Amino acid sequence: MRLFFITILLTAYFPALALTDTSAIRSLYARCMNFSEDKIDSLDYYANFIAKESSTLNYSPGKLYSLRLHGLCEEYKGDYDKAINYYLQCLETAHQQKNAELEIAELTDLAIVYTEVKRFVEAKNVYLQCINMKSKNDTSSLLDSYINLGAIYNNLNLHDSALFFLQKGLALSKSFHREGNDLSSLYNNLGNTYFFKKEYSMALSYFEINRKRHLTPDKKADLWVDYLNIADVYIEESNFNLAKKYADSSMQIADFLQSRSKQADNYSLYAKLYQHKNDYKKANDYLLKWYNLDTAMVNNETNETIARLQEQYHARQRENEKLVLQAAVDKAIFRSRMIMIVACALLVIALIIALALITKRRANKKLQDTNALIIEQNEKLAELNFEKNALISIVSHDLSTPFATIGMWSQLLRNDEANLTGEQKKSIRKIEEATLYGEKLIRRILQVEKSQTNQQKINLEKIELNSLVRSVGENFRPMAENKDIKLHINTASSAIDVICDKELVTRICENLLSNAVKFTQREKNIWVSVEEENGSAKIIVKDEGVGIEKDELPQLFLKYSKISSQSTEGEPSTGLGLAIVKRLVEELNGSIYCDSEPGFGSTFTVVLKK
């Protein structure tokens, strides 16, 4: 199923692939490189597809595309070892094919993965190799590499090396104009490098450059970073008033953005601020706030900081000897509790096992009694079912007699046809049709009880739906006129042929029309129409009757269902008509649905496949 779905997507989004040429492969590869993490399955499929098509066309870059897409797929999955393996294969193949462009791209991919898994030395070496391969005219790409190298060297605590490459990036940036956050990341990395080198005035100058660039409503997230960095510098310089001012500004932005991660970082900064001010109580409070906000961010180093602050705050209230003694007492208490817990657990398990055995025995006894009762009830039901079938057979046989009599008298009338008017002949024909139809109904009286057994025999034939619906509608015109209801029969202009059971379709239309007349007030309208749409035929019966409540629509087609809507003049209703209609429609592999609103009538639509 998934392969079928992917094939549909492939045809829909990449119609050029039907040509299986190299331009289509390049187009597919370019699109796949922009896929997000939710299209992992598609990436894997297209990578294999490109490899297969490229092999057929003897297109050597296709192998590189396939390997790179496989690597990207594994990177999205978080399986970095496999991702690195694919990227290294692609790098080696690109080198053999002397494809410098893809070789540089693969070096960048590798550096990104190495950075993600904290293998900064490998990332550094790859970025250096990448810089050596890039053209000096590609200033934008070179600048990105210098910025990334600066960040890598900072992670390696080689801040002088970081500063070297970041300054090269700064010099390079002056040769062209780059808008937005690209230069901001350069200034931010420069500020961080000087911060690590404890050259706080230089760090502050670069953070200030970014702050001034971000004083616009659409740069609040960037401005939050700038305020946080500036506050951190002032903390190190022991300028606590300014540090508090900028920390509060960043906190206001975090609250405005409703960012829990930014709020957590602010709490961490407040903890550092009050720690430097030797206010360990507040420092501890803010660290606890940070911990409670996002415990996933708590690492070993933070846990040590929390413990140290708590120790400093409670230092005057505890002595080392008491701590050692208390630890020993706690250990003994813990051991005793564990023994008690294990003993209680064993006792509880034993009780549960005993209770389970008793319950199982009782359940088995109850099951045996229930099975015996079921067998007895099934025997009684079988007897009742036999009696019911016998009664239905008797009723069917007895009802056939009056219909046979009607048929006989209508035949006698037809024998004197020469003395009859046209209207009388038409009436006799209608009587004969009704008689034949009644006899068929008697023969099929068991269909309601067999609705769940699919024992109905279907007689499929080619029928013209317009004429069938028109004929059934005309039969109901006297019934409608008796209530002063206007019956409109609208059939399609061209013939609509369907392969169906003519008798079943007739019964469906008769039930729907009968209901429409029953539930429509005098001097209203009923419309019967036939339409053709998307390879299917539709029979639509619409009335201006009493309508149906919305919450009653789900029960509309259930057997013996009773709804609040009542016939307009007390006409009888068994609650079986629509249940029979739904079953007949389903036997014809069709569907039926109803739209209705109380006081405005109902519309029943039957859809039959052609």
C-alpha positions in Angstrom: 0.0 0.0 0.0 2.8 2.4 0.9 4.6 1.6 -2.4 1.4 2.3 -4.3 1.0 5.6 -2.5 4.6 6.7 -3.2 4.2 5.8 -6.9 1.2 8.1 -7.1 3.1 10.9 -5.5 6.0 10.3 -7.9 3.8 10.6 -10.9 1.9 13.6 -9.5 4.9 15.7 -8.4 7.5 14.6 -10.9 5.8 14.0 -14.2 9.0 14.4 -16.1 10.3 11.1 -14.5 8.1 9.3 -17.0 10.8 10.3 -19.6 13.6 8.7 -17.4 16.2 11.1 -18.6 19.0 12.8 -16.7 17.2 16.2 -16.4 14.3 14.5 -14.6 16.7 12.7 -12.3 18.5 16.0 -11.4 15.1 17.7 -10.9 14.0 14.9 -8.5 17.3 15.1 -6.6 17.0 18.8 -6.1 13.4 18.5 -4.8 14.3 15.7 -2.4 17.1 17.7 -0.9 14.4 20.2 0.3 12.3 17.4 2.0 11.7 17.8 5.7 12.0 15.1 8.4 8.4 13.9 7.9 9.2 12.5 4.5 11.8 9.9 5.6 10.1 7.1 3.7 9.9 9.1 0.5 13.6 10.0 0.8 14.6 6.3 1.0 12.3 5.4 -1.9 13.5 8.1 -4.2 17.2 7.4 -3.3 16.7 3.8 -4.5 14.7 5.0 -7.6 17.5 7.4 -8.6 20.1 4.7 -8.2 18.1 2.3 -10.4 17.3 4.8 -13.2 20.8 6.2 -13.2 22.2 2.7 -13.6 19.9 2.1 -16.6 20.9 5.4 -18.2 24.6 5.0 -17.2 24.4 8.4 -15.5 27.3 8.5 -13.1 26.2 11.5 -10.9 23.1 9.6 -10.1 25.0 7.3 -7.8 26.2 10.4 -5.9 22.7 11.7 -5.6 21.5 8.4 -4.3 24.2 8.1 -1.6 23.7 11.7 -0.4 19.9 11.2 -0.1 20.4 7.9 1.8 22.8 9.8 4.2 20.2 12.6 4.7 17.5 10.0 5.4 19.7 8.4 8.1 20.5 11.8 9.6 16.8 12.6 9.9 16.3 9.2 11.6 19.1 10.1 14.1 21.3 7.2 13.0 24.4 9.3 12.6 26.8 6.4 12.2 25.0 5.2 9.1 24.6 8.8 7.9 28.4 9.4 8.1 29.0 6.1 6.3 26.8 7.2 3.4 28.4 10.6 3.3 31.9 9.2 3.3 30.9 6.8 0.4 29.5 9.8 -1.5 32.6 11.9 -0.8 34.9 9.1 -2.1 32.8 8.6 -5.2 32.7 12.4 -5.9 36.5 12.5 -5.6 36.9 9.6 -8.1 34.5 11.3 -10.5 36.2 14.6 -10.0 32.9 16.2 -9.1 34.2 19.2 -7.0 30.8 20.7 -6.4 29.4 17.6 -4.8 32.6 16.9 -3.0 32.3 20.3 -1.2 28.7 19.6 -0.5 29.5 16.3 1.1 32.3 17.8 3.2 29.6 20.3 4.5 27.2 17.4 5.3 29.9 15.6 7.2 30.9 18.6 9.2 27.2 19.2 10.2 26.8 15.6 11.4 30.1 15.6 13.3 29.0 18.8 15.0 25.6 17.3 16.0 27.3 14.3 17.6 29.9 16.6 19.4 32.9 15.3 17.4 34.3 18.7 17.1 37.8 17.7 16.0 36.5 15.8 12.9 34.1 18.7 12.2 37.1 21.1 12.3 39.2 19.0 9.9 36.3 18.7 7.5 35.6 22.5 7.5 39.3 23.2 6.9 39.4 20.8 4.0 36.2 22.4 2.7 37.7 25.9 2.8 40.8 24.8 0.8 38.5 23.5 -1.9 36.2 26.5 -2.2 36.8 29.2 -4.8 37.9 32.5 -3.4 35.2 34.1 -5.5 32.5 32.2 -3.6 32.6 34.8 -0.8 29.2 33.9 0.7 30.1 30.2 1.1 33.5 31.0 2.4 32.0 33.3 5.1 29.7 30.5 6.3 32.7 28.2 6.6 34.7 30.8 8.6 31.7 31.3 11.0 31.2 27.6 11.5 34.9 27.1 12.1 34.9 29.8 14.7 32.0 28.1 16.5 33.8 24.7 16.4 37.1 26.2 17.8 35.1 27.8 20.6 33.6 24.3 21.4 37.2 23.0 21.5 38.2 25.9 23.9 40.7 27.1 21.2 39.5 30.7 21.3 42.5 32.2 19.6 42.0 29.9 16.6 38.3 30.7 16.7 39.1 34.5 16.7 41.5 34.0 13.7 38.8 32.5 11.4 36.0 34.8 12.6 38.2 37.9 11.9 38.9 36.5 8.4 35.1 36.2 8.0 34.7 39.8 9.2 37.2 41.0 6.7 35.5 39.0 4.0 32.1 40.3 4.9 33.2 43.9 4.1 33.7 42.9 0.4 30.0 42.3 -0.1 26.7 43.3 1.5 24.8 40.6 3.4 21.5 41.4 5.0 19.8 39.9 8.0 20.9 37.2 10.4 23.9 36.0 8.4 26.2 38.8 9.7 24.4 38.7 13.1 25.7 35.1 13.6 29.2 36.4 12.8 29.0 39.2 15.3 27.4 36.8 17.9 30.3 34.3 17.5 32.9 37.1 17.7 31.2 38.4 20.9 31.2 34.9 22.4 34.9 34.3 21.5 35.9 37.5 23.3 33.6 36.6 26.2 35.5 33.2 26.6 38.8 35.1 26.4 37.5 37.4 29.2 37.9 40.4 27.0 34.5 41.7 28.0 34.6 45.2 26.5 35.3 43.7 23.0 32.5 41.1 23.5 30.1 43.9 24.6 30.9 45.9 21.4 29.8 43.0 19.1 26.7 42.2 21.2 25.8 45.9 21.0 26.1 45.8 17.2 23.6 43.0 17.0 21.3 44.7 19.5 21.1 47.9 17.4 20.4 45.7 14.3 17.5 44.0 16.0 15.5 46.9 17.4 12.5 46.1 15.1 9.3 44.3 15.9 10.1 41.4 13.7 13.5 40.7 15.5 12.3 40.1 19.0 13.8 36.6 19.2 17.2 37.8 18.1 16.9 40.8 20.4 16.3 38.4 23.3 19.7 36.7 22.5 21.4 40.1 22.5 20.0 41.2 25.8 20.9 37.8 27.4 24.5 38.1 26.1 24.9 41.7 27.2 23.6 40.8 30.7 26.1 38.0 30.9 28.9 40.3 30.1 27.8 42.8 32.9 27.6 39.9 35.4 31.3 39.0 34.7 32.2 42.7 35.0 30.3 42.8 38.4 28.1 45.6 37.0 25.0 44.0 38.6 22.6 46.9 38.1 23.1 46.9 34.3 23.1 43.1 34.3 19.7 43.1 36.1 18.4 45.7 33.6 19.2 43.7 30.5 18.2 40.4 32.1 14.8 41.9 32.8 14.5 43.1 29.2 15.3 39.6 27.9 12.8 38.1 30.3 10.1 40.5 29.1 10.7 39.3 25.5 10.6 35.6 26.6 7.3 36.2 28.3 5.9 38.0 25.3 7.0 35.2 23.0 5.6 32.6 25.5 8.8 30.6 25.0 9.5 28.1 27.8 13.0 27.5 26.7 13.9 31.2 26.7 12.3 31.6 30.1 14.4 28.7 31.4 17.6 30.4 30.0 16.6 33.6 31.8 16.1 31.8 35.1 19.6 30.3 34.7 21.1 33.7 34.1 19.3 35.1 37.1 20.8 32.3 39.2 24.3 33.2 37.9 23.7 36.9 38.7 22.6 36.3 42.3 25.4 33.7 42.8 27.9 36.4 41.9 26.2 38.8 44.3 26.6 36.0 47.0 22.8 36.0 47.4 22.6 32.2 47.4 19.0 32.0 48.6 17.7 33.8 45.4 20.3 32.0 43.2 18.9 28.7 44.5 15.3 29.8 44.0 15.9 30.7 40.3 17.8 27.5 39.6 14.9 25.6 41.0 12.5 27.6 38.8 14.7 26.7 35.8 14.8 23.1 36.8 11.0 22.8 37.3 10.4 24.6 33.9 12.4 22.3 31.8 14.0 19.3 33.6 15.3 18.0 30.3 17.8 20.8 30.2 19.4 19.8 33.5 22.7 18.1 33.0 25.4 16.9 35.3 27.1 20.3 35.5 23.8 22.0 36.5 23.1 19.4 39.2 26.5 20.1 40.7 25.7 23.9 40.6 22.4 23.4 42.4 24.0 21.2 45.0 26.8 23.8 45.5 24.4 26.7 45.9 22.2 24.7 48.4 25.3 23.8 50.3 26.4 27.4 50.5 22.9 28.5 51.6 22.7 25.8 54.4 26.3 25.8 55.4 25.7 27.6 58.7 23.0 25.2 59.7 24.8 21.9 59.2 28.0 20.3 60.3 30.0 17.7 58.4 29.8 15.2 61.3 26.1 15.4 61.4 25.9 14.9 57.6 28.0 11.7 57.8 26.0 10.4 60.8 22.7 11.2 59.1 23.8 9.5 55.9 24.6 6.3 57.9 21.2 6.5 59.6 19.4 7.1 56.3 21.2 4.1 54.8 20.2 1.8 57.6 16.6 3.1 57.5 16.5 2.6 53.7 17.8 -0.9 54.0 15.2 -1.8 56.7 12.4 -0.2 54.5 13.6 -2.2 51.5 13.5 -5.5 53.5 10.0 -4.6 54.7 8.9 -3.6 51.2 10.2 -6.9 49.7 8.5 -8.9 52.4 5.2 -7.1 51.9 5.5 -7.5 48.1 6.1 -11.3 48.5 3.1 -11.5 50.8 0.9 -9.5 48.4 2.0 -11.7 45.5 1.1 -14.8 47.4 -2.3 -13.4 48.2 -2.8 -12.3 44.6 -1.9 -15.8 43.3 -4.3 -17.5 45.8 -7.1 -15.0 44.9 -6.4 -15.6 41.2 -6.7 -19.4 41.7 -10.0 -19.0 43.6 -11.3 -16.5 41.0 -10.3 -18.8 38.1 -12.2 -21.8 39.7 -15.3 -19.7 40.2 -15.0 -18.3 36.7 -14.7 -21.8 35.2 -17.8 -22.9 37.1 -19.7 -19.9 36.1 -18.6 -20.4 32.5 -19.8 -24.0 32.5 -23.2 -22.9 33.9 -23.4 -20.1 31.3 -22.6 -22.5 28.4 -25.3 -24.9 29.6 -27.8 -22.0 29.7 -26.7 -20.8 26.2 -27.2 -24.3 24.8 -30.7 -24.5 26.4 -31.6 -21.1 25.1 -30.3 -21.9 21.6 -32.5 -24.9 21.5 -35.5 -22.8 22.4 -34.6 -20.2 19.8 -34.3 -22.9 17.2 -37.9 -24.1 18.0 -39.2 -20.5 17.9 -37.4 -19.8 14.6 -39.0 -22.9 13.1 -42.4 -21.8 14.3 -41.8 -18.3 12.9 -40.8 -19.7 9.5 -43.8 -22.0 9.4 -46.1 -19.0 10.2 -44.5 -16.9 7.5 -44.9 -19.7 5.0 -48.6 -20.1 5.9 -49.2 -16.3 5.7 -47.4 -16.2 2.3 -49.5 -19.1 1.0 -52.8 -17.6 2.3 -52.1 -14.2 0.9 -51.4 -15.6 -2.6 -55.0 -16.7 -2.9 -56.6 -13.2 -3.1 -54.0 -12.0 -5.5 -54.7 -15.0 -7.7 -58.4 -14.2 -7.6 -57.7 -10.6 -8.5 -55.6 -11.8 -11.4 -58.3 -14.1 -12.6 -61.0 -11.4 -12.6 -58.7 -8.9 -14.4 -58.1 -11.6 -17.0 -61.9 -11.9 -17.5 -62.3 -8.2 -17.8 -59.5 -8.1 -20.5 -61.4 -10.8 -22.4 -64.1 -8.2 -22.9 -61.6 -5.6 -24.0 -63.5 -4.6 -27.1 -66.3 -3.0 -25.0 -63.8 -1.1 -22.7 -62.7 2.5 -23.0 -59.0 3.5 -23.2 -59.0 4.6 -19.6 -60.6 1.3 -18.5 -58.0 -0.7 -20.4 -55.3 1.3 -18.8 -56.8 0.7 -15.3 -57.0 -3.1 -16.0 -53.3 -3.1 -17.1 -52.4 -1.3 -13.8 -54.5 -3.9 -11.8 -52.6 -6.7 -13.5 -49.2 -5.1 -12.9 -50.1 -4.5 -9.2 -51.3 -8.1 -8.9 -48.1 -9.5 -10.4 -46.1 -7.2 -8.2 -48.0 -8.3 -5.1 -47.4 -11.9 -5.8 -43.7 -11.2 -6.1 -43.8 -9.4 -2.8 -45.4 -12.4 -1.2 -42.6 -14.7 -2.6 -40.0 -12.4 -1.1 -41.6 -11.7 2.2 -38.7 -13.5 4.0 -36.2 -11.0 2.7 -36.4 -8.8 5.9 -35.4 -11.7 8.1 -32.6 -12.7 5.7 -31.2 -9.2 5.5 -28.0 -10.2 7.4 -27.5 -13.5 5.6 -27.1 -12.2 2.0 -29.3 -14.9 0.6 -31.1 -12.6 -1.8 -30.7 -13.7 -5.4 -29.8 -10.8 -7.7 -31.0 -10.9 -11.3 -28.7 -8.5 -13.1 -29.8 -7.0 -16.4 -29.3 -3.8 -18.4 -32.0 -1.3 -17.6 -32.7 2.2 -18.7 -33.0 4.2 -15.5 -34.9 7.2 -16.8 -37.9 5.1 -18.1 -37.9 2.9 -15.0 -38.1 5.9 -12.6 -40.6 7.7 -14.8 -42.9 4.6 -14.8 -42.7 4.2 -11.0 -43.3 7.9 -10.5 -46.4 7.8 -12.7 -47.8 5.0 -10.6 -47.7 7.2 -7.5 -49.2 10.3 -9.2 -52.8 9.3 -8.2 -51.7 8.8 -4.6 -50.0 12.2 -4.6 -52.9 14.0 -6.3 -55.2 12.5 -3.6 -53.4 14.8 -1.1 -53.2 17.7 -3.6 -49.4 17.2 -3.8 -47.6 18.1 -7.1 -45.3 15.3 -8.2 -42.5 16.5 -10.5 -40.6 13.8 -12.5 -37.3 15.1 -14.0 -35.3 12.6 -15.9 -32.0 13.1 -17.8 -32.1 14.2 -21.4 -30.0 11.2 -22.5 -30.4 7.6 -21.7 -28.8 6.3 -18.5 -28.1 2.6 -18.6 -27.1 0.6 -15.5 -26.5 -3.1 -14.8 -28.9 -3.8 -11.9 -31.8 -5.9 -10.7 -34.9 -4.1 -12.1 -37.2 -5.4 -9.4 -34.9 -4.2 -6.6 -34.6 -0.7 -8.1 -38.4 -0.6 -8.5 -38.9 -1.5 -4.8 -36.3 1.2 -3.7 -38.1 3.9 -5.7 -41.6 2.8 -4.5 -40.5 2.9 -0.8 -38.9 6.3 -1.1 -41.9 7.7 -3.0 -44.4 6.2 -0.6 -42.6 7.8 2.4 -42.4 11.1 0.6 -46.2 11.2 0.1 -46.8 10.0 3.7 -44.7 12.7 5.3 -45.6 15.7 3.0 -48.5 18.0 3.7 -51.2 18.9 1.3 -50.5 21.4 -1.6 -46.7 20.8 -1.3 -44.3 19.4 -3.9 -42.3 16.2 -4.4 -39.5 16.0 -7.0 -38.1 12.7 -8.5 -35.0 13.1 -10.6 -32.3 11.0 -12.3 -28.7 12.2 -12.7 -25.4 10.9 -14.0 -22.2 11.8 -12.3 -18.6 10.4 -12.2 -19.5 7.1 -13.7 -22.5 6.6 -11.3 -26.2 7.1 -11.6 -28.2 9.0 -8.9 -31.9 8.7 -8.1 -33.0 11.7 -6.0 -36.3 11.9 -4.2 -36.9 15.4 -2.6 -40.0 16.5 -0.6 -41.3 19.5 1.2 -42.5 17.4 4.1 -42.1 17.5 7.9 -38.3 16.8 7.8 -36.2 14.8 10.3 -34.3 16.0 13.4 -30.5 16.0 12.9 -29.7 13.7 15.9 -32.2 11.1 14.5 -30.5 10.7 11.1 -28.1 8.0 12.3 -31.0 5.8 13.3 -33.0 6.5 10.1 -32.1 3.3 8.2 -32.2 0.9 11.2 -34.9 -1.8 11.3 -38.0 -0.9 13.3 -36.5 2.5 14.1 -39.0 5.1 15.4 -38.3 8.8 14.9 -40.2 11.8 16.1 -41.5 12.7 12.5 -45.1 11.6 11.9 -47.0 11.1 8.7 -49.2 14.1 7.9 -52.6 12.3 7.8 -52.1 9.3 10.1 -50.8 7.0 7.4 -49.4 3.7 8.9 -45.6 3.1 9.1 -43.9 -0.1 10.3 -40.4 1.3 10.5 -39.2 -1.3 8.0 -39.3 0.7 4.7 -36.0 2.6 4.9 -34.3 -0.4 6.5 -35.3 -2.5 3.4 -34.3 0.3 1.1 -30.8 0.5 2.6 -30.3 -3.3 2.4 -31.5 -3.4 -1.2 -29.2 -0.6 -2.2 -26.2 -2.3 -0.5 -27.1 -5.6 -2.3 -26.7 -3.6 -5.5 -23.3 -2.4 -4.3 -24.7 1.2 -4.0 -25.1 3.7 -1.3 -27.9 5.9 0.1 -27.8 9.1 2.2 -30.3 11.6 3.5 -30.2 15.4 4.0 -33.0 16.8 6.0 -34.1 19.8 8.1 -37.2 19.8 10.3 -40.0 21.9 8.6 -38.2 22.1 5.3 -38.4 18.5 4.0 -36.0 15.7 3.2 -33.8 14.6 0.2 -32.9 11.0 -0.3 -30.1 10.2 -2.8 -29.4 6.7 -4.1 -26.1 6.2 -5.9 -25.8 3.2 -8.2 -22.6 2.2 -10.0 -23.0 1.9 -13.8 
